[in-house]
Amino acid sequence: MSKKKLIEVALPLEEINRQSSREKSIRKGHPSTLHLWWARRPLATARAVLFSQLVDDPSERYGEFLEAARAAGESDPEVAARARVEVERRRLFTLITRMVNWDNIGDEHLLREVREEIRRSTGDDPPAVLDPFAGGGSIPLEAQRLGLEAHASDLNPVAVLINKALIEIPPRFAGRPPVFPGADDGTRTWPGAHGLAEDVRRYGEWMREEALRRIGHLYPKAQLPDGGEATVIAWIWARTVTCPNPACGIEMPLVRSWWLGKKKGKEAYIVPTVVGDHIEYSIGHDPKNAPTKENDGTISGRRGAVCLSCGDSVPMDYIKNEGLTHRMGASPCAVVCEGRRGRIYVPPTIEQAECAEIETPVGAPEQSLPDDPRNFWTVPYGLDTFDRLFTNRQLVALTTFSDLVGEAREQVLRDALSTGMAEGERLEEGGSGAAAYADAVVTILGLCTSKMGAFHCTLARWRPDASKTAPAFGRQSIAMVWDFAEVNPFAGAGGDWTGVVGGAADVLKRLSTRHVGEVRQHNASTRSYRGFIVSTDPPYYDNINYGDLSDFFYIWLRRSLREVHPNLLSTMVAPKEEELVANPYRHGGKSGAKKFFESGFLDVFIRARKHADPDYPITVYYAFKQSESI
């Protein structure tokens, strides 16, 4: 008979919830910052659940405590035994409370204590953990941190690559010095994935310098009112349509808000002025003349827009038709620059606008967006292929960085071979030599390029409350954005290449490298579960269409890494037909989607329950907002 596990009796939920909520504000080195994935489980929760899924509840030792109480001559041995059970449970609660605290993530003494507790409850032979819906990788990552053999699988190739970067690649190349020339002077050690992280940073810097040489002229400095120059952080653009009023016909901007900065004492906003047959923009700073709720922006929700010139209301149907016939344009209305004491906002110039007027690069992603109005809001406005979600300058930048990933691999391979490392097999074939190491470094750099897409698209917006760019996917959808921020990838601000690569290196340094994890692309409905314990966060019915949304990143990953992961990235878009999501647009309506999801969900857990290790419970996550202490 299986022993009762702690998770089946009680958990310190209040502290687990508190630390899980705290993780949302942690950025530096947090694995979630490596690459965007939707609805990731907090690491603190995954750590606590796995631990309590394996560790026996102290009630299993009641007989031992009772015998000890009798031997000690306790007046009421049963009461003493029950009290000992509670003492042991509180000890485990204290251990969990320390373990889920992000501040203790690198405390090896604590982790040894946690691993010893797991070994004690598993007969010194902990089982392998499998997450068949691995997604962003929280569960297998924390299984690995707890000293467990971690296995992750997902149907989606983007999720597979994220998991490989977290639990498979860093341990495989742990303890090695970097191969970049001059990076290792022989005076220091390179524990864990520190050597890999250093190479990611160094080759990432080489990519930046090469990209700057090729396309830096597309990102000129801005002229300041005092005659000086400043690095541009972002260009603020407004989508435009022609006013339908025959007596007007001006190119009218579609702006959600004119605000640029709302911090007290640093207020800034765009001032549009109609000059003849066009609109000119200046920057205002006086709070007394700042936009109000009544006049802030020109477009609002479903009500349509207002023409700044003639004052006519313009229905949303007209705007949609202009978009569908590809007559929707865009006009620069402000330039954000880096200053010594914060942001500087200046009006756009003709020269700045001309730098963005370039041709669409060869090989731009022309795959169609799905006809799914619930999750893809841009399609009714004519933004119905992926290339239309980017300016031509953004497409040039992303294709340049993507192509440089392949060139960086050649550099890494040559430098690795020069250290005496044997070439060996490729990473996808299970190699660990120079060829596989080159693949590993550029896999991380490919993920960095893909992550850049969320900043370098016309779905990114400017946040006046924080004076910075907000990337796409503030919601789990491709949302329509009217005034958008075009980021400079060389500026040293949000969306900057160096920052993205540096963030990835910080993540690598904090990962556990004790065991090499296994990550595979599998359908959860047909894969093997034999011998594993299962902990997973499955899809929530129709809540998130992972496959369709992930294509936003897949198109760049495929361009960057197709030669490195040829089997995983063999299709033009991510596979979706077998994806366990109740998508009415793919399964013949709501009824078909319901049947597909429920039958598939049943198949998965029938297989898991039949073949998973019977000595341990299966843990399944499900979002629930109510907080309760047990």
Secondary structure as a PSIPRED ss2 file (coil, helix, strand):
# PSIPRED VFORMAT (PSIPRED V4.0)

   1 M C   1.000  0.000  0.000
   2 S C   1.000  0.000  0.000
   3 K C   1.000  0.000  0.000
   4 K C   1.000  0.000  0.000
   5 K E   0.000  0.000  1.000
   6 L H   0.000  1.000  0.000
   7 I H   0.000  1.000  0.000
   8 E H   0.000  1.000  0.000
   9 V C   1.000  0.000  0.000
  10 A C   1.000  0.000  0.000
  11 L C   1.000  0.000  0.000
  12 P C   1.000  0.000  0.000
  13 L H   0.000  1.000  0.000
  14 E H   0.000  1.000  0.000
  15 E H   0.000  1.000  0.000
  16 I H   0.000  1.000  0.000
  17 N H   0.000  1.000  0.000
  18 R H   0.000  1.000  0.000
  19 Q H   0.000  1.000  0.000
  20 S H   0.000  1.000  0.000
  21 S H   0.000  1.000  0.000
  22 R H   0.000  1.000  0.000
  23 E H   0.000  1.000  0.000
  24 K H   0.000  1.000  0.000
  25 S H   0.000  1.000  0.000
  26 I C   1.000  0.000  0.000
  27 R C   1.000  0.000  0.000
  28 K C   1.000  0.000  0.000
  29 G C   1.000  0.000  0.000
  30 H C   1.000  0.000  0.000
  31 P H   0.000  1.000  0.000
  32 S H   0.000  1.000  0.000
  33 T H   0.000  1.000  0.000
  34 L C   1.000  0.000  0.000
  35 H C   1.000  0.000  0.000
  36 L C   1.000  0.000  0.000
  37 W C   1.000  0.000  0.000
  38 W C   1.000  0.000  0.000
  39 A C   1.000  0.000  0.000
  40 R C   1.000  0.000  0.000
  41 R C   1.000  0.000  0.000
  42 P C   1.000  0.000  0.000
  43 L H   0.000  1.000  0.000
  44 A H   0.000  1.000  0.000
  45 T H   0.000  1.000  0.000
  46 A H   0.000  1.000  0.000
  47 R H   0.000  1.000  0.000
  48 A H   0.000  1.000  0.000
  49 V H   0.000  1.000  0.000
  50 L H   0.000  1.000  0.000
  51 F H   0.000  1.000  0.000
  52 S H   0.000  1.000  0.000
  53 Q H   0.000  1.000  0.000
  54 L H   0.000  1.000  0.000
  55 V C   1.000  0.000  0.000
  56 D E   0.000  0.000  1.000
  57 D C   1.000  0.000  0.000
  58 P H   0.000  1.000  0.000
  59 S H   0.000  1.000  0.000
  60 E H   0.000  1.000  0.000
  61 R H   0.000  1.000  0.000
  62 Y H   0.000  1.000  0.000
  63 G H   0.000  1.000  0.000
  64 E H   0.000  1.000  0.000
  65 F H   0.000  1.000  0.000
  66 L H   0.000  1.000  0.000
  67 E H   0.000  1.000  0.000
  68 A H   0.000  1.000  0.000
  69 A H   0.000  1.000  0.000
  70 R H   0.000  1.000  0.000
  71 A H   0.000  1.000  0.000
  72 A C   1.000  0.000  0.000
  73 G C   1.000  0.000  0.000
  74 E C   1.000  0.000  0.000
  75 S C   1.000  0.000  0.000
  76 D C   1.000  0.000  0.000
  77 P H   0.000  1.000  0.000
  78 E H   0.000  1.000  0.000
  79 V H   0.000  1.000  0.000
  80 A H   0.000  1.000  0.000
  81 A H   0.000  1.000  0.000
  82 R H   0.000  1.000  0.000
  83 A H   0.000  1.000  0.000
  84 R H   0.000  1.000  0.000
  85 V H   0.000  1.000  0.000
  86 E H   0.000  1.000  0.000
  87 V H   0.000  1.000  0.000
  88 E H   0.000  1.000  0.000
  89 R H   0.000  1.000  0.000
  90 R H   0.000  1.000  0.000
  91 R H   0.000  1.000  0.000
  92 L H   0.000  1.000  0.000
  93 F H   0.000  1.000  0.000
  94 T H   0.000  1.000  0.000
  95 L H   0.000  1.000  0.000
  96 I H   0.000  1.000  0.000
  97 T H   0.000  1.000  0.000
  98 R H   0.000  1.000  0.000
  99 M H   0.000  1.000  0.000
 100 V C   1.000  0.000  0.000
 101 N C   1.000  0.000  0.000
 102 W H   0.000  1.000  0.000
 103 D H   0.000  1.000  0.000
 104 N H   0.000  1.000  0.000
 105 I C   1.000  0.000  0.000
 106 G C   1.000  0.000  0.000
 107 D C   1.000  0.000  0.000
 108 E H   0.000  1.000  0.000
 109 H H   0.000  1.000  0.000
 110 L H   0.000  1.000  0.000
 111 L H   0.000  1.000  0.000
 112 R H   0.000  1.000  0.000
 113 E H   0.000  1.000  0.000
 114 V H   0.000  1.000  0.000
 115 R H   0.000  1.000  0.000
 116 E H   0.000  1.000  0.000
 117 E H   0.000  1.000  0.000
 118 I H   0.000  1.000  0.000
 119 R H   0.000  1.000  0.000
 120 R H   0.000  1.000  0.000
 121 S H   0.000  1.000  0.000
 122 T C   1.000  0.000  0.000
 123 G C   1.000  0.000  0.000
 124 D C   1.000  0.000  0.000
 125 D C   1.000  0.000  0.000
 126 P C   1.000  0.000  0.000
 127 P C   1.000  0.000  0.000
 128 A C   1.000  0.000  0.000
 129 V E   0.000  0.000  1.000
 130 L E   0.000  0.000  1.000
 131 D E   0.000  0.000  1.000
 132 P C   1.000  0.000  0.000
 133 F C   1.000  0.000  0.000
 134 A C   1.000  0.000  0.000
 135 G C   1.000  0.000  0.000
 136 G C   1.000  0.000  0.000
 137 G C   1.000  0.000  0.000
 138 S H   0.000  1.000  0.000
 139 I H   0.000  1.000  0.000
 140 P H   0.000  1.000  0.000
 141 L H   0.000  1.000  0.000
 142 E H   0.000  1.000  0.000
 143 A H   0.000  1.000  0.000
 144 Q H   0.000  1.000  0.000
 145 R H   0.000  1.000  0.000
 146 L C   1.000  0.000  0.000
 147 G C   1.000  0.000  0.000
 148 L C   1.000  0.000  0.000
 149 E C   1.000  0.000  0.000
 150 A E   0.000  0.000  1.000
 151 H E   0.000  0.000  1.000
 152 A E   0.000  0.000  1.000
 153 S E   0.000  0.000  1.000
 154 D E   0.000  0.000  1.000
 155 L C   1.000  0.000  0.000
 156 N C   1.000  0.000  0.000
 157 P H   0.000  1.000  0.000
 158 V H   0.000  1.000  0.000
 159 A H   0.000  1.000  0.000
 160 V H   0.000  1.000  0.000
 161 L H   0.000  1.000  0.000
 162 I H   0.000  1.000  0.000
 163 N H   0.000  1.000  0.000
 164 K H   0.000  1.000  0.000
 165 A H   0.000  1.000  0.000
 166 L H   0.000  1.000  0.000
 167 I H   0.000  1.000  0.000
 168 E H   0.000  1.000  0.000
 169 I H   0.000  1.000  0.000
 170 P H   0.000  1.000  0.000
 171 P H   0.000  1.000  0.000
 172 R H   0.000  1.000  0.000
 173 F C   1.000  0.000  0.000
 174 A C   1.000  0.000  0.000
 175 G C   1.000  0.000  0.000
 176 R C   1.000  0.000  0.000
 177 P C   1.000  0.000  0.000
 178 P C   1.000  0.000  0.000
 179 V C   1.000  0.000  0.000
 180 F C   1.000  0.000  0.000
 181 P C   1.000  0.000  0.000
 182 G C   1.000  0.000  0.000
 183 A C   1.000  0.000  0.000
 184 D C   1.000  0.000  0.000
 185 D C   1.000  0.000  0.000
 186 G C   1.000  0.000  0.000
 187 T C   1.000  0.000  0.000
 188 R C   1.000  0.000  0.000
 189 T C   1.000  0.000  0.000
 190 W C   1.000  0.000  0.000
 191 P C   1.000  0.000  0.000
 192 G C   1.000  0.000  0.000
 193 A C   1.000  0.000  0.000
 194 H H   0.000  1.000  0.000
 195 G H   0.000  1.000  0.000
 196 L H   0.000  1.000  0.000
 197 A H   0.000  1.000  0.000
 198 E H   0.000  1.000  0.000
 199 D H   0.000  1.000  0.000
 200 V H   0.000  1.000  0.000
 201 R H   0.000  1.000  0.000
 202 R H   0.000  1.000  0.000
 203 Y H   0.000  1.000  0.000
 204 G H   0.000  1.000  0.000
 205 E H   0.000  1.000  0.000
 206 W H   0.000  1.000  0.000
 207 M H   0.000  1.000  0.000
 208 R H   0.000  1.000  0.000
 209 E H   0.000  1.000  0.000
 210 E H   0.000  1.000  0.000
 211 A H   0.000  1.000  0.000
 212 L H   0.000  1.000  0.000
 213 R H   0.000  1.000  0.000
 214 R H   0.000  1.000  0.000
 215 I H   0.000  1.000  0.000
 216 G H   0.000  1.000  0.000
 217 H H   0.000  1.000  0.000
 218 L H   0.000  1.000  0.000
 219 Y C   1.000  0.000  0.000
 220 P C   1.000  0.000  0.000
 221 K C   1.000  0.000  0.000
 222 A E   0.000  0.000  1.000
 223 Q E   0.000  0.000  1.000
 224 L C   1.000  0.000  0.000
 225 P C   1.000  0.000  0.000
 226 D C   1.000  0.000  0.000
 227 G C   1.000  0.000  0.000
 228 G C   1.000  0.000  0.000
 229 E E   0.000  0.000  1.000
 230 A E   0.000  0.000  1.000
 231 T C   1.000  0.000  0.000
 232 V E   0.000  0.000  1.000
 233 I E   0.000  0.000  1.000
 234 A E   0.000  0.000  1.000
 235 W E   0.000  0.000  1.000
 236 I E   0.000  0.000  1.000
 237 W E   0.000  0.000  1.000
 238 A E   0.000  0.000  1.000
 239 R E   0.000  0.000  1.000
 240 T E   0.000  0.000  1.000
 241 V E   0.000  0.000  1.000
 242 T E   0.000  0.000  1.000
 243 C C   1.000  0.000  0.000
 244 P C   1.000  0.000  0.000
 245 N C   1.000  0.000  0.000
 246 P C   1.000  0.000  0.000
 247 A C   1.000  0.000  0.000
 248 C C   1.000  0.000  0.000
 249 G C   1.000  0.000  0.000
 250 I C   1.000  0.000  0.000
 251 E E   0.000  0.000  1.000
 252 M E   0.000  0.000  1.000
 253 P E   0.000  0.000  1.000
 254 L E   0.000  0.000  1.000
 255 V C   1.000  0.000  0.000
 256 R C   1.000  0.000  0.000
 257 S C   1.000  0.000  0.000
 258 W C   1.000  0.000  0.000
 259 W E   0.000  0.000  1.000
 260 L E   0.000  0.000  1.000
 261 G E   0.000  0.000  1.000
 262 K C   1.000  0.000  0.000
 263 K C   1.000  0.000  0.000
 264 K C   1.000  0.000  0.000
 265 G C   1.000  0.000  0.000
 266 K C   1.000  0.000  0.000
 267 E C   1.000  0.000  0.000
 268 A E   0.000  0.000  1.000
 269 Y E   0.000  0.000  1.000
 270 I E   0.000  0.000  1.000
 271 V E   0.000  0.000  1.000
 272 P E   0.000  0.000  1.000
 273 T E   0.000  0.000  1.000
 274 V E   0.000  0.000  1.000
 275 V E   0.000  0.000  1.000
 276 G C   1.000  0.000  0.000
 277 D C   1.000  0.000  0.000
 278 H E   0.000  0.000  1.000
 279 I E   0.000  0.000  1.000
 280 E E   0.000  0.000  1.000
 281 Y E   0.000  0.000  1.000
 282 S E   0.000  0.000  1.000
 283 I E   0.000  0.000  1.000
 284 G E   0.000  0.000  1.000
 285 H C   1.000  0.000  0.000
 286 D C   1.000  0.000  0.000
 287 P H   0.000  1.000  0.000
 288 K H   0.000  1.000  0.000
 289 N H   0.000  1.000  0.000
 290 A C   1.000  0.000  0.000
 291 P C   1.000  0.000  0.000
 292 T C   1.000  0.000  0.000
 293 K C   1.000  0.000  0.000
 294 E C   1.000  0.000  0.000
 295 N C   1.000  0.000  0.000
 296 D C   1.000  0.000  0.000
 297 G C   1.000  0.000  0.000
 298 T C   1.000  0.000  0.000
 299 I E   0.000  0.000  1.000
 300 S E   0.000  0.000  1.000
 301 G C   1.000  0.000  0.000
 302 R C   1.000  0.000  0.000
 303 R C   1.000  0.000  0.000
 304 G E   0.000  0.000  1.000
 305 A E   0.000  0.000  1.000
 306 V E   0.000  0.000  1.000
 307 C C   1.000  0.000  0.000
 308 L C   1.000  0.000  0.000
 309 S C   1.000  0.000  0.000
 310 C C   1.000  0.000  0.000
 311 G C   1.000  0.000  0.000
 312 D C   1.000  0.000  0.000
 313 S E   0.000  0.000  1.000
 314 V E   0.000  0.000  1.000
 315 P C   1.000  0.000  0.000
 316 M H   0.000  1.000  0.000
 317 D H   0.000  1.000  0.000
 318 Y H   0.000  1.000  0.000
 319 I H   0.000  1.000  0.000
 320 K H   0.000  1.000  0.000
 321 N H   0.000  1.000  0.000
 322 E H   0.000  1.000  0.000
 323 G H   0.000  1.000  0.000
 324 L H   0.000  1.000  0.000
 325 T C   1.000  0.000  0.000
 326 H C   1.000  0.000  0.000
 327 R C   1.000  0.000  0.000
 328 M C   1.000  0.000  0.000
 329 G E   0.000  0.000  1.000
 330 A E   0.000  0.000  1.000
 331 S E   0.000  0.000  1.000
 332 P E   0.000  0.000  1.000
 333 C E   0.000  0.000  1.000
 334 A E   0.000  0.000  1.000
 335 V E   0.000  0.000  1.000
 336 V E   0.000  0.000  1.000
 337 C E   0.000  0.000  1.000
 338 E E   0.000  0.000  1.000
 339 G E   0.000  0.000  1.000
 340 R C   1.000  0.000  0.000
 341 R C   1.000  0.000  0.000
 342 G E   0.000  0.000  1.000
 343 R E   0.000  0.000  1.000
 344 I E   0.000  0.000  1.000
 345 Y E   0.000  0.000  1.000
 346 V E   0.000  0.000  1.000
 347 P C   1.000  0.000  0.000
 348 P C   1.000  0.000  0.000
 349 T C   1.000  0.000  0.000
 350 I H   0.000  1.000  0.000
 351 E H   0.000  1.000  0.000
 352 Q H   0.000  1.000  0.000
 353 A H   0.000  1.000  0.000
 354 E H   0.000  1.000  0.000
 355 C H   0.000  1.000  0.000
 356 A C   1.000  0.000  0.000
 357 E C   1.000  0.000  0.000
 358 I C   1.000  0.000  0.000
 359 E C   1.000  0.000  0.000
 360 T C   1.000  0.000  0.000
 361 P C   1.000  0.000  0.000
 362 V C   1.000  0.000  0.000
 363 G C   1.000  0.000  0.000
 364 A C   1.000  0.000  0.000
 365 P C   1.000  0.000  0.000
 366 E C   1.000  0.000  0.000
 367 Q C   1.000  0.000  0.000
 368 S E   0.000  0.000  1.000
 369 L C   1.000  0.000  0.000
 370 P C   1.000  0.000  0.000
 371 D C   1.000  0.000  0.000
 372 D C   1.000  0.000  0.000
 373 P C   1.000  0.000  0.000
 374 R C   1.000  0.000  0.000
 375 N C   1.000  0.000  0.000
 376 F E   0.000  0.000  1.000
 377 W C   1.000  0.000  0.000
 378 T C   1.000  0.000  0.000
 379 V H   0.000  1.000  0.000
 380 P H   0.000  1.000  0.000
 381 Y H   0.000  1.000  0.000
 382 G C   1.000  0.000  0.000
 383 L C   1.000  0.000  0.000
 384 D C   1.000  0.000  0.000
 385 T E   0.000  0.000  1.000
 386 F H   0.000  1.000  0.000
 387 D H   0.000  1.000  0.000
 388 R H   0.000  1.000  0.000
 389 L H   0.000  1.000  0.000
 390 F C   1.000  0.000  0.000
 391 T C   1.000  0.000  0.000
 392 N H   0.000  1.000  0.000
 393 R H   0.000  1.000  0.000
 394 Q H   0.000  1.000  0.000
 395 L H   0.000  1.000  0.000
 396 V H   0.000  1.000  0.000
 397 A H   0.000  1.000  0.000
 398 L H   0.000  1.000  0.000
 399 T H   0.000  1.000  0.000
 400 T H   0.000  1.000  0.000
 401 F H   0.000  1.000  0.000
 402 S H   0.000  1.000  0.000
 403 D H   0.000  1.000  0.000
 404 L H   0.000  1.000  0.000
 405 V H   0.000  1.000  0.000
 406 G H   0.000  1.000  0.000
 407 E H   0.000  1.000  0.000
 408 A H   0.000  1.000  0.000
 409 R H   0.000  1.000  0.000
 410 E H   0.000  1.000  0.000
 411 Q H   0.000  1.000  0.000
 412 V H   0.000  1.000  0.000
 413 L H   0.000  1.000  0.000
 414 R H   0.000  1.000  0.000
 415 D H   0.000  1.000  0.000
 416 A H   0.000  1.000  0.000
 417 L H   0.000  1.000  0.000
 418 S H   0.000  1.000  0.000
 419 T C   1.000  0.000  0.000
 420 G C   1.000  0.000  0.000
 421 M C   1.000  0.000  0.000
 422 A C   1.000  0.000  0.000
 423 E C   1.000  0.000  0.000
 424 G C   1.000  0.000  0.000
 425 E C   1.000  0.000  0.000
 426 R C   1.000  0.000  0.000
 427 L H   0.000  1.000  0.000
 428 E H   0.000  1.000  0.000
 429 E H   0.000  1.000  0.000
 430 G C   1.000  0.000  0.000
 431 G C   1.000  0.000  0.000
 432 S C   1.000  0.000  0.000
 433 G C   1.000  0.000  0.000
 434 A H   0.000  1.000  0.000
 435 A H   0.000  1.000  0.000
 436 A H   0.000  1.000  0.000
 437 Y H   0.000  1.000  0.000
 438 A H   0.000  1.000  0.000
 439 D H   0.000  1.000  0.000
 440 A H   0.000  1.000  0.000
 441 V H   0.000  1.000  0.000
 442 V H   0.000  1.000  0.000
 443 T H   0.000  1.000  0.000
 444 I H   0.000  1.000  0.000
 445 L H   0.000  1.000  0.000
 446 G H   0.000  1.000  0.000
 447 L H   0.000  1.000  0.000
 448 C H   0.000  1.000  0.000
 449 T H   0.000  1.000  0.000
 450 S H   0.000  1.000  0.000
 451 K H   0.000  1.000  0.000
 452 M H   0.000  1.000  0.000
 453 G C   1.000  0.000  0.000
 454 A C   1.000  0.000  0.000
 455 F C   1.000  0.000  0.000
 456 H C   1.000  0.000  0.000
 457 C C   1.000  0.000  0.000
 458 T C   1.000  0.000  0.000
 459 L C   1.000  0.000  0.000
 460 A C   1.000  0.000  0.000
 461 R E   0.000  0.000  1.000
 462 W E   0.000  0.000  1.000
 463 R E   0.000  0.000  1.000
 464 P C   1.000  0.000  0.000
 465 D C   1.000  0.000  0.000
 466 A C   1.000  0.000  0.000
 467 S C   1.000  0.000  0.000
 468 K E   0.000  0.000  1.000
 469 T E   0.000  0.000  1.000
 470 A E   0.000  0.000  1.000
 471 P C   1.000  0.000  0.000
 472 A C   1.000  0.000  0.000
 473 F C   1.000  0.000  0.000
 474 G C   1.000  0.000  0.000
 475 R C   1.000  0.000  0.000
 476 Q C   1.000  0.000  0.000
 477 S C   1.000  0.000  0.000
 478 I E   0.000  0.000  1.000
 479 A C   1.000  0.000  0.000
 480 M C   1.000  0.000  0.000
 481 V C   1.000  0.000  0.000
 482 W C   1.000  0.000  0.000
 483 D E   0.000  0.000  1.000
 484 F E   0.000  0.000  1.000
 485 A E   0.000  0.000  1.000
 486 E E   0.000  0.000  1.000
 487 V E   0.000  0.000  1.000
 488 N C   1.000  0.000  0.000
 489 P C   1.000  0.000  0.000
 490 F C   1.000  0.000  0.000
 491 A C   1.000  0.000  0.000
 492 G C   1.000  0.000  0.000
 493 A C   1.000  0.000  0.000
 494 G C   1.000  0.000  0.000
 495 G C   1.000  0.000  0.000
 496 D C   1.000  0.000  0.000
 497 W H   0.000  1.000  0.000
 498 T H   0.000  1.000  0.000
 499 G H   0.000  1.000  0.000
 500 V H   0.000  1.000  0.000
 501 V H   0.000  1.000  0.000
 502 G H   0.000  1.000  0.000
 503 G H   0.000  1.000  0.000
 504 A H   0.000  1.000  0.000
 505 A H   0.000  1.000  0.000
 506 D H   0.000  1.000  0.000
 507 V H   0.000  1.000  0.000
 508 L H   0.000  1.000  0.000
 509 K H   0.000  1.000  0.000
 510 R C   1.000  0.000  0.000
 511 L C   1.000  0.000  0.000
 512 S C   1.000  0.000  0.000
 513 T C   1.000  0.000  0.000
 514 R C   1.000  0.000  0.000
 515 H C   1.000  0.000  0.000
 516 V C   1.000  0.000  0.000
 517 G C   1.000  0.000  0.000
 518 E E   0.000  0.000  1.000
 519 V E   0.000  0.000  1.000
 520 R E   0.000  0.000  1.000
 521 Q E   0.000  0.000  1.000
 522 H C   1.000  0.000  0.000
 523 N C   1.000  0.000  0.000
 524 A C   1.000  0.000  0.000
 525 S C   1.000  0.000  0.000
 526 T C   1.000  0.000  0.000
 527 R C   1.000  0.000  0.000
 528 S C   1.000  0.000  0.000
 529 Y C   1.000  0.000  0.000
 530 R C   1.000  0.000  0.000
 531 G C   1.000  0.000  0.000
 532 F C   1.000  0.000  0.000
 533 I E   0.000  0.000  1.000
 534 V E   0.000  0.000  1.000
 535 S E   0.000  0.000  1.000
 536 T E   0.000  0.000  1.000
 537 D C   1.000  0.000  0.000
 538 P C   1.000  0.000  0.000
 539 P C   1.000  0.000  0.000
 540 Y C   1.000  0.000  0.000
 541 Y C   1.000  0.000  0.000
 542 D C   1.000  0.000  0.000
 543 N C   1.000  0.000  0.000
 544 I C   1.000  0.000  0.000
 545 N C   1.000  0.000  0.000
 546 Y H   0.000  1.000  0.000
 547 G H   0.000  1.000  0.000
 548 D H   0.000  1.000  0.000
 549 L H   0.000  1.000  0.000
 550 S H   0.000  1.000  0.000
 551 D H   0.000  1.000  0.000
 552 F H   0.000  1.000  0.000
 553 F H   0.000  1.000  0.000
 554 Y H   0.000  1.000  0.000
 555 I H   0.000  1.000  0.000
 556 W H   0.000  1.000  0.000
 557 L H   0.000  1.000  0.000
 558 R H   0.000  1.000  0.000
 559 R H   0.000  1.000  0.000
 560 S H   0.000  1.000  0.000
 561 L H   0.000  1.000  0.000
 562 R C   1.000  0.000  0.000
 563 E C   1.000  0.000  0.000
 564 V C   1.000  0.000  0.000
 565 H C   1.000  0.000  0.000
 566 P C   1.000  0.000  0.000
 567 N C   1.000  0.000  0.000
 568 L C   1.000  0.000  0.000
 569 L C   1.000  0.000  0.000
 570 S C   1.000  0.000  0.000
 571 T C   1.000  0.000  0.000
 572 M C   1.000  0.000  0.000
 573 V C   1.000  0.000  0.000
 574 A C   1.000  0.000  0.000
 575 P C   1.000  0.000  0.000
 576 K C   1.000  0.000  0.000
 577 E C   1.000  0.000  0.000
 578 E C   1.000  0.000  0.000
 579 E C   1.000  0.000  0.000
 580 L C   1.000  0.000  0.000
 581 V C   1.000  0.000  0.000
 582 A C   1.000  0.000  0.000
 583 N C   1.000  0.000  0.000
 584 P C   1.000  0.000  0.000
 585 Y C   1.000  0.000  0.000
 586 R C   1.000  0.000  0.000
 587 H C   1.000  0.000  0.000
 588 G C   1.000  0.000  0.000
 589 G C   1.000  0.000  0.000
 590 K H   0.000  1.000  0.000
 591 S H   0.000  1.000  0.000
 592 G H   0.000  1.000  0.000
 593 A H   0.000  1.000  0.000
 594 K H   0.000  1.000  0.000
 595 K H   0.000  1.000  0.000
 596 F H   0.000  1.000  0.000
 597 F H   0.000  1.000  0.000
 598 E H   0.000  1.000  0.000
 599 S H   0.000  1.000  0.000
 600 G H   0.000  1.000  0.000
 601 F H   0.000  1.000  0.000
 602 L H   0.000  1.000  0.000
 603 D H   0.000  1.000  0.000
 604 V H   0.000  1.000  0.000
 605 F H   0.000  1.000  0.000
 606 I H   0.000  1.000  0.000
 607 R H   0.000  1.000  0.000
 608 A H   0.000  1.000  0.000
 609 R H   0.000  1.000  0.000
 610 K H   0.000  1.000  0.000
 611 H H   0.000  1.000  0.000
 612 A C   1.000  0.000  0.000
 613 D C   1.000  0.000  0.000
 614 P C   1.000  0.000  0.000
 615 D C   1.000  0.000  0.000
 616 Y C   1.000  0.000  0.000
 617 P C   1.000  0.000  0.000
 618 I C   1.000  0.000  0.000
 619 T E   0.000  0.000  1.000
 620 V E   0.000  0.000  1.000
 621 Y C   1.000  0.000  0.000
 622 Y C   1.000  0.000  0.000
 623 A C   1.000  0.000  0.000
 624 F C   1.000  0.000  0.000
 625 K C   1.000  0.000  0.000
 626 Q C   1.000  0.000  0.000
 627 S C   1.000  0.000  0.000
 628 E C   1.000  0.000  0.000
 629 S C   1.000  0.000  0.000
 630 I C   1.000  0.000  0.000
